[in-house]
Amino acid sequence: MTRDDARAYWAASGLTYADLTGHSLKGLRKIIDAALRSSGLIEGYRAAGAPRITRIGTGIAAEIYCRAYYFDRREAVTFNRDGFIGFAGWADEKNVQPILSAFRAWVDELKSAAPRVAR
């Protein structure tokens, strides 16, 4: 999966930034943490800290970070106010894979939990 594939998966899911809550982002952090720890890619690879959510007017931004033995705080997933979703911009295509697969699993989980409105 590529970063663009993950963004397209989010777009096709029907989810929106309105679905980004403290609870849902803690769930994403938990799934990312498990994926990073089990990946075996980098020593000490794991999620770092609690998700950060910033609300400005009607806009929202959210950040989840990761760490490893040689770094303390790098982007895992960011939801930018302009609608762009970033995925470990620092990582190569191999080291981003656990983050992308965790994101996809989280989207599936969030979709199944979201109430559906009849249209």
C-alpha positions in Angstrom: 0.0 0.0 0.0 1.2 3.5 -0.8 0.4 6.7 1.1 -1.9 7.7 -1.8 -3.7 4.4 -1.5 -4.3 5.1 2.2 -5.6 8.6 1.4 -7.9 7.1 -1.3 -9.1 4.5 1.2 -10.1 7.2 3.6 -11.8 9.2 0.9 -13.8 6.2 -0.3 -14.8 5.2 3.3 -17.4 8.0 3.7 -15.7 9.1 6.9 -14.9 12.8 7.5 -13.0 14.9 9.9 -16.2 15.0 12.0 -15.3 11.4 12.9 -12.0 12.4 14.4 -12.6 12.5 18.1 -10.3 12.0 21.1 -11.7 8.5 21.4 -11.3 7.5 17.7 -7.8 9.0 17.6 -6.7 7.1 20.7 -8.0 4.0 18.9 -5.8 4.8 15.9 -2.8 5.4 18.1 -3.3 2.0 19.8 -3.5 0.2 16.4 -0.4 2.0 15.1 1.5 1.2 18.3 0.7 -2.5 18.0 1.6 -2.5 14.3 4.9 -0.7 14.9 5.9 -2.9 17.8 5.2 -6.2 16.0 6.8 -5.0 12.7 10.4 -5.8 13.8 11.5 -3.0 11.4 13.3 -0.6 13.8 14.4 -1.3 17.4 12.0 0.4 19.8 9.5 1.3 17.0 6.3 2.4 18.7 3.7 5.2 19.0 4.8 8.2 21.1 2.6 10.2 23.4 -1.1 10.9 23.2 -2.7 12.1 20.0 -2.9 15.9 19.7 -6.1 17.5 18.4 -6.3 21.2 17.6 -9.6 22.9 16.9 -9.7 26.3 15.3 -13.1 27.6 14.5 -14.7 24.8 12.5 -11.4 23.4 11.4 -9.6 20.5 13.0 -6.1 19.1 12.9 -4.8 16.0 14.6 -1.3 14.4 15.0 0.0 11.0 16.1 3.7 10.6 16.5 6.1 7.6 16.7 9.5 6.9 18.2 12.3 4.4 18.0 15.7 4.0 19.6 17.3 6.8 17.5 14.4 9.3 17.4 11.8 10.6 19.8 9.0 12.2 17.9 8.3 11.8 14.2 5.1 11.9 12.3 3.1 8.7 12.1 -0.2 10.2 10.9 -1.3 13.8 10.6 -4.7 15.1 9.7 -4.1 18.7 8.4 -6.7 21.4 8.4 -6.7 21.6 4.6 -7.8 18.0 4.4 -4.4 16.5 3.6 -3.5 13.3 5.6 0.2 12.8 6.1 1.8 9.4 6.7 5.3 9.3 8.1 6.9 11.7 5.6 10.3 10.9 7.1 10.0 7.1 6.4 10.8 5.1 3.3 8.3 2.8 1.7 9.2 -0.1 3.9 9.1 1.6 7.3 5.8 3.3 6.6 4.0 0.0 5.9 2.9 -0.7 9.5 1.5 2.8 9.8 -0.5 2.4 6.5 -1.8 -1.0 7.4 -2.8 0.2 10.9 -4.6 3.2 9.3 -6.5 1.0 7.0 -7.6 -1.3 9.9 -8.6 1.7 11.9 -10.7 3.1 9.0 -12.5 -0.3 8.7 -13.1 -0.3 12.5 -14.4 3.3 12.5 -16.7 2.6 9.5 -18.2 -0.4 11.2 -18.8 1.7 14.4 -20.2 4.8 12.7 -24.0 5.1 12.6 -25.3 5.3 9.0 -27.8 7.9 7.9 -30.4 6.8 5.4 -30.1 8.8 2.2 
